[in-house]
Amino acid sequence: MFDGRGREEARLCLSISKTLALDFVTTIVVAAGSGSRFGAKKQFLELLPGKTMLDLSVETASRISTEVIVVVPADSVDTTSVRYQGTKVVMGGNSRSESVRMALPFVHRDCRWVLIHDGARPLASESLFLRVIERLRNGARAVVPAIAVSDTIKRVEEAVVTETLNRETLRRVQTPQGFEFRDLLIAYRGDLEGTDDASLFECLDIDVEVVDGDEDNIKVTNRSDVDVIKSLLSRRGEEGESVSDSVKYRVGSGFDIHPFAKDESRVLTIGGVVLPGCGLVGHSDADVLCHAIADAVLGAAGLSDIGEHFSDKDPRWKNSNSVEILKTCIAMARRKGYLVEHVDSTVVCESPRLSPYRNAIVKSLEDAVGAEVNVKAKTAERLGSIGRNEAIAAFATVLMKGAVR
């Protein structure tokens, strides 16, 4: 049976499903902070196995939006684009307002309403998004969710109280905030700055309407906020709402082979470690071992293969470090809730001898995957192209575990 909130969400879902069939809704998830106050880029902090703070925000936005645009720091655009394939990922600016301003040119021209949500609010519910959309659908030009203030609020100057404010008229404002797209373009036409988007509308004398916010829709600002978020996620799991303690395992297999290059300037890299000898032919650094493990990770997570995600026709991966490719594949799998438990791999070659470098290779790979890695070396007994010392091949098997959802 539905409780009061369940009935409200069901009604809103029915209403909005009709709306989305006719009207284009874009959600901009702003997550371009450098993390200077927090001490790290908090948007990429993992809150659940394989789920970062930003993942949770993007997933909720994706379920109710026609399109989602994610705004991240400049140095995170490429990896985030791979993580959220099919989602627009753009570079942010030095302030929140600048980041939104940089995202607006990427909004689809058919868009009618834009929601702007903080990536640091990972517990915003679908029903909260839907309340904002419904108010827009009913004619509002700007909408914010807000919570009543329960504490007494005083104005203080130089450590002296100068005024007690009427808390009946005060609200704590949250995101997502919703706007008519045309109005939003006007609001951001200049260089106005605001701590939220609605404040720019206030400067334009456009009414900003309020809907009920959610107490659980906490914005992560300090380290202590992370503990609160994790506690709320754990409670939801115990109530069977969104998280399960059940675990399932998957196994993936990977294979790769590259011929030796005739160009002696190519560097031979295996498992992220540079070895003596001529390098291998490839679009990236042709690290066969990293590629085999990456393919196994993608296979276990049901994410196709390395060729689909890192095409040899894509200039982004030209001469790229395959350890970074491997890390990206692991991040993609983690987004689906899968973690690497163990890697077993075999490199097949006539030369060079891997035994002197095995420990360094293992350490490099374990640092990349965050789990135990076993590396074996075999020869081809002088059979075939590998036996003629024309190529190196690698095989990998990966055990992964993930939460059942």
C-alpha positions, 0 to 999 in steps of 0.5 A: 500500500502507498503511504501519503508520500507514495500516493503523491509520487504516483500521482505526480508520476502519472501527471509528469509522464503526460507532460514529458511526452509533450514538453522538453525538460533539461536538467543541468547537474552542477558539479564543477567545484574544485573541493578546496574547502572540502579537501577533495572533489566531493562530487566524485566521493563514493557513497555506495559500492560503485556509486559516487555522489554525482552518480546518485544525482545524475541517475535521479535527474536522468529518470525524470528529464528529457536530457541531462547536462553534467558540469564538471571541472575541466580536468574531469570532462573526458573521464566523466564523458566515458562514465556517463555515455549518452549524457552531455558533459561540459566544462564548468567555470570558477563560480556556480553561476559561471558554470551554469552559464557555460552549460546553457549553450548545450541545452537542446533548442526544443527545451521548454523547462530547465531544472538546475540541481547541485551535484552535492545533493545526492538524496534529492528524490524523484518526487521532489523533481516532479513537484518542481516540474508540475509547478512549472507546468501549471504556469510558474516561471521560476520554482524552488523547493524550500524547507521551513526554518525551525530555529530562531534566526538573529542578525548579528553584527560584530558579535552583537545581536541587532535583530531577531528575524521572523522565522515564519517568513524564512525558508531554507532553499534547495535544488533542483530549481526550475525555470522557463528556458527562455527566462533562464537565458535572459537571466544569465545574459549578463554577468550577474552572480548568485548563490543560487539561480533563483536570485538572478530571477529576483533581480529581474523582478520575476516571481519565484514560487515555492514548493515543499522541499525534502529534509533528506535533501542535504547538501554535502558541504563538510565531511560530517555531512557525508556521514549523515548521507551514508546513514540515510542511505543505509536506512533506506536500504534497511527499509528496502527502498533503494539499496540491497545488502545482497551480493552477486558475483560475475566473471569476465574474460579478456584477450588482447594481442599486438604485433611488435612495431618496426618503429624503434621509437615505440616504447614497450609497456606491459601492465603500466611498466616500461620494459626494454625492447621494441614497442607494440603497434597500437592506437594507444600505448598498446599495453596488451595486459591492461587491455585484456584486463579492461576487456574482462572488467567490461565483460563482467559488468555487461558493458560490451568491449574495449573497442566500443568505448575506446575506438582506434578512430577516436583521437582522444585515445591516440598514444594514451596511457592504457592504465588510465583506460583501465581505470576508466573501465573500472569506474564504468563498472563501479557505476553499475555497482560492480567492484573488482575482487580478483584478477588473474592474467597471463602474458604470452611472449618469447621476449622480453622475460617478464620475471624481473619486472613482475612485481612492478607490474603487479603493483602497477595493476593493483594500484589501478584496479584496487584489488589483488592481481596475479600475473603469469608469463608463458611462451608460445613454445616457438609456435605461431606469430608469438613463437616467432617473436612477432607479437605479444598476447595477454589473457585475463579473468576478472571476478567482480561483485556487486549489489543486487538491485 
